[in-house]
Amino acid sequence: ARSKVRVRPRFLGGGFGRRLETDFVAQAVELAKALGTPVQVVWTRADDLQHDFYRPAHAARLSARLDGEGLPADWLLRIAGPELALDGVDVPYAVPGLRERHVEVASPLPTGPWRSVGASNNAFAIESFVDELAHRAGRDPLEYRLALLGKAPRHAAALRLAAERAGWGAPLGAGRGRGIAVYRCFGSVVALVIEASVAARTIRVVRAVCAVDCGIAVLPDAVHAQLEGSVAFGLSAALKEEIRVAAGRRGPARFPALPILEFYEMPLVETHIRDSTAQPGGVGAAARGDWRGVVGHRSLGRREAERML
């Protein structure tokens, strides 16, 4: 009887989207019905890792026509993937001919929200593309972005703050470089400057400077903590983590196969909150979308893109 059913909701913190799903509840209900008695279902860690809801695969292809000053006059963004990968698109740049095409593609794997959801996929594609345009135009990536952000003052201000605190433009030693990106996610704007070194074909991020406009910062300590955690998990995913599927089985089955950065690998992370009177925005995922575009990227080959798009 319904009167004998009690549901005890669990907090989502630390679930990274997995606790939004209810497959384990349905399993317990089906078993209890078949056995005619209440049951407790406990998955092994291996089962838990191998029967997850995964961040959706995603492909993006961007093209633009540049004007005489090297700025985009036309811009076409085409993205393909499951529904969750098609949201979180933020193009704040002033482009006269801006077009988007979204193509939903069914996933052979169960998909679910990953911290920052579609924003992480699309921030990577969009901000990497802006870097390519700046390079083609022969202009500084920061200056190039600011030239396109006349109608996005929060983005521009966050960029300036991050660049100033990171010492953008100051000389770097051999084997070192900087990257910059800005993105809006869940009502907050985050700009991130990454300083990385390359030695013996190994990338190491040595410094991350993050500036956020999250509206009114109700709990500044929590904002700093969330930004630092976003950088840690974002860099871990970019540099170390991966999911493999073999013989119809999803992996990994053990934690060591999903390594996150250890203390000695973590960069120095600086976070700066802009004073703002805007409505409070989210910070639990806002910084996770930016880092991918500044660590490096792999462009899709023509055949691969055409298969997806």
Secondary structure, 3 states (H helix, E strand, C coil): CHHHCCCCCCCCCCCCCHHHCCHHHHHHHHHHHHHCCCCCCCCCHHHHHHCCCECCCCEEEEEEEECCCCCEEEEEEEEEECHHHHCCCCCCCCCCEEEEEEEECCCCCCECCCCCCHHHHHHHHHHHHHHHHHHHHCCCHHHHHHHCCCCCHHHHHHHHHHHHHHCCCCCCCCCEEEEEEEEEECCEEEEEEEEEEEECCEEEEEEEEEEEECCCCCCHHHHHHHHHHHHHHHHHHHHCCCCCEECCEECCCCHHHCCCCCHHHCCEEEEEECCCCCCCCCCCCHHHCCHHHHHCCCCCCHHHHHHHC
